[in-house]
Amino acid sequence: MSSILREITPLSPKDCLYIADRVKSEFTYPIHCHDEYELNFVKNAKGVKRIVGDSIEIIGEYDLVLITGKDLEHAWLQNNCSFTNVREITIQFSSDLFFNNFLDKNQFNSIKNMLEKAQKGVSYPLEAIMKVYHLLDTIAHGEQGFLTVLKFLTILHELSYFTDEASSLSSTSFAKIANDSNSRRIKKVQQYIYENYKADIRLNQMADLIGMSPVAFSRFFKLRTGQSLTDYIIDMRLGYATRMLIESRMTIAEICYECGFNNVSNFNRLFKKGKKYSPSEFRDNYLKKKILV
């Protein structure tokens, strides 16, 4: 169960981009991952099931996703889509497209932040998709060369304005992403939770860890992370649980207790609330399409 598909993409070390433009009637490629970054656009695919990490969603007519996590599994699955004129534009590019400290220049800060967020996969709102659609169409049909690379950088630049509005897809723990808070105290708490997520972690305990009162800490933590401490811990545990569901043969009850939950029915309820599927449904979504390529 631990063997995840790793795609060998057509992108050569001497190329900047690999661009594929397809009109198709069905999605047949299995869940996979690859070293290259990927921007994937889909049109006329309402009803398709999109899997990115431990995010499983049914998409609408338009979908645009950026993935920069090298081990982040993803796929677009047919599900109940009945359209026969689906258009899919896939652009793959290597992280070394941005050589040396290119992204550290002030003019590229917004792109750098977007690429970092996309380690968990991000999906863009319709406004962003419409903003770059003509550019996607142009580089998919145009002659490949220097100007195509410039247009692609323009696409990334335009999308970077929507980084805050773009939805993160996979959970941090599933995607194996390091904590990115710029607060030393928040990092200390996050590191403790990361190392002890199986244990019973209390609000008072975390407040003491960084020398704050429980009330002040609760307010501070939510302000910096956007979540309560309880919700943050649950999300982390669920991320590890989803990873175990696809990479192990452990039972759901075993995974429940291994991830720090102490009640199977409560685990099932929280899992379905957070992931929109029960643990068994989530496992089925992955394993039905999990083959070696």
N, C-alpha and C positions, 0 to 999 in steps of 0.2 A: 504493500500500500504506500510505501514511502517514496516510490519512484514517480517523480513528477515530470511531465513532458518538458523537454528543453529543445526548443526549435533552433535549428541552424538557419539563420536568415540569409537571403541572397546578398546582403550588404557586404561589400569587400572592404578591406582596410584602406584602399585608395579612393573609395567613394564617400561622399558626404551624406547622401540620402538614397534610400530605396523607396520608390513610390509605386504603389499598385492601385489601379483604378478598375473596379469590377462592377458589372451589372449582373445580378444573380437572382435565383429564385429560392435558394435555400442556403442555410448556414450549416456546414458539415465539418469545419475544422474543430478539433477537440480542445479542451482546456490545456493551456501551455504557458511557458514563460521563455524569455530569451534575454541575452545581455543587452541588446539594443533598446534604446528608448523608443516609444511608439506613440504616434498621434493617430487615432482612428475615428473616421467620420462615417456615419451610416445615415442613409435617407430612405424613406418609404419602408421602414422596418418595424412599424408599430406591432407590439406583441412579442418581439424577440426578447429572450431572457439574456441579460448581460451579467456575467460573473467577473468580478475583479477582486481578488483576495477573498475575503469573507463577506463581500457585498454581493447580493443577488437581487437584481431589480428587473422589472419589465419595462422596456423603453417605449418611448413614443415615436412619432414619425421621424424626428431628427435625434441624433445622438453624437456627441463629440467627447472623446475621452483621451486624456494624456496619461501615460504610464511611464515612469522612470525608475521603478523598482526592478532590479535585475532578476529577482527571484519571485516576483509577484505574478501569480497565476491569473490568467484571464481568458475569456472566450465570449463569443456571441453565439447563443444557441437558438435554434429554430423556434422552439416552443410552439405558440399558436399563431405565428405570423403567416398570413396567407398571401402576401404580396409577391408578385413574380418579377417586379422591376426594381428590386432593392439595389441601391448604389452604395458601394463601400470604397472609400479611399483610405488606404493605409500608408502612413509615412513612417519609416523606421530610420533612426539616426543614432550614431554612436555618441557616447558621452565625451569622447575626445574631439568632437566637432568644435567644442569650445576649448581650444588649446590653452595650455599654461594657466595664467590668471585672467584670461579673457573676461570671464563672468564677474570678476571682482572689480571691474571698472564701473564707475558710478552709473554710466548709461545703461548698464545691463543688470542693475540690481533687481528690477522687477521680474525679469526673466529668471534670474538665479533663484529668487524666492518661489516662483511658480514651479520650477523644476524640482526644488526640494519638497514642496508640498505634494507633487505628483508621484513621489516615492510610494505613496499609498493609493495612487490613482486618483484622478479628479475628473468629474464630468462638468461640462459647461452649460450655462443657461442658454435658452434660445437666442437671446439678444447677442451673446458672444458668437454663437454659431453663424448667425446672419451677418455679423461683422466681418467674418473671415471666409464666408462661403465662396465668394467670387475668386479669392486668392487660391483657395484649395482647388477650385475648378480649373484655374489657369495653370497651376503647376502640374496638375494631373494630365493636362492635355498638351502642355507646351514642350518645347525642346529642352532637354535636360542640359544644364550647364551652370555657369556662374550666376546668371540672373535668377535662375530657379532657386539657388541657395539663398540669395538676397531676399527673394519673395517669401521663402520659408521663414527666414529670420523675422520678416515683417509679420507673418502670421503669429509667431511666438510673442512678438512684441505686442500685438493687438490683444492676444489672449491674456497676456500678463496683467492687463488693466482689469481683468475679471477674476483675478486670483482669489479675492475675498468672497466673491459670489459663487465661485466654483465649489462644487460639493466634493469633499473628501469621501472616498469610497471604502477602502479597506480600513480595518482597525489598525492602530499602531502596533499592537502586540502580534497580530497575525502577519503583518508586513515586515516585522523584525526591524522596525525603525527606531533609532535612538531618540531619546527625549530631546526636544528642540527648544525648550523654554529658555529665555534669556535671564530668568530670575534664578539666582543662586539658591535661594531657599526652596523654590518650587522644584528645582532639579534634585535637591537633596531628598525631598519627599517622594518624588517620582522614582528615584533610584531605590529608595527603601521599599516602595510598593513593588517595583520590578523584581527585587530580590526576595520578597516575602509575600507575594500575592496569594499563596496557598494558606497563609496564616490568618488569624482573626485580627484585623487591623482596625483600631479605634481612632475616632476623631481626637480624643484627648492625647493619645499617644503621638499622633502626628503633630499636634500643636506643640507639645513638649519638645519634639525633635528639633523644631526651629525657634523655640523660645517665644511662642505667642500664646495668647489665651484662646480657648476653643472657639469663642464667638468671633474673635478677630481673624483667626486662622480660617474658619469656614468661609467668611466673607472674602478674604484674600485669595484663597484657593480658587473659588468660583470665578472671581474677577480675572485671574490669570489664566485659567484653563477653560472657562466656559462651562464647567461641570461641577457638581457637588463632589465631595470626596467619595461618597458612596457610589455615585454613578460612574466615577472614574475607575474605581476598583472593579466594579461589575463589568465595565467595558473591557478592561485589561484581561480579566478572567475569561470572558467570552471569546476574546481573541485567541487565547491559548486553547480554549475548548474547541474552537473551529479548526485550528491547526491539527489538534489531536484527532478530530473526527475524520480527517482526510488522510492523515499520515500514520495512523495506528489501527489496530484491530481491537482496541479496548472497547468495552461496552459503554453505553451512554451513562450508566450509573457509575462506572469506574472513572470516566472522564469528569463527571460531575464532582466527585470527591477529590480527584487529583488536582482540579483547578481551584479548589478553595470553597466550593459550595457545599453546604451540609444537608441539603434536602433535594431529592431528585425532582419532585414535582415543582418546587420553586425554581430549580435550574431550568426545567423545561419551559416554564412560564416566562422567565426572564430571557431565555434564548429566543423564543418566538417573538417576544416584544422587541428585542434588539435587532434580530436578523430576519424577521418576517416569515421564517420557516421554523418548524420544530427541528431538534437536533437530527432526528432520523431523516427528515426531508432534506435537510442541508447536506447530509452525507450522501444521499441518493443523487442529488443534483450534481455533485462532483464525480462520484464513482461511476455513474452510468456513462460518462463521457471520458473517463480517464483511461487512455490507451497510450502505448509507447510509440513515438514517432522518431 
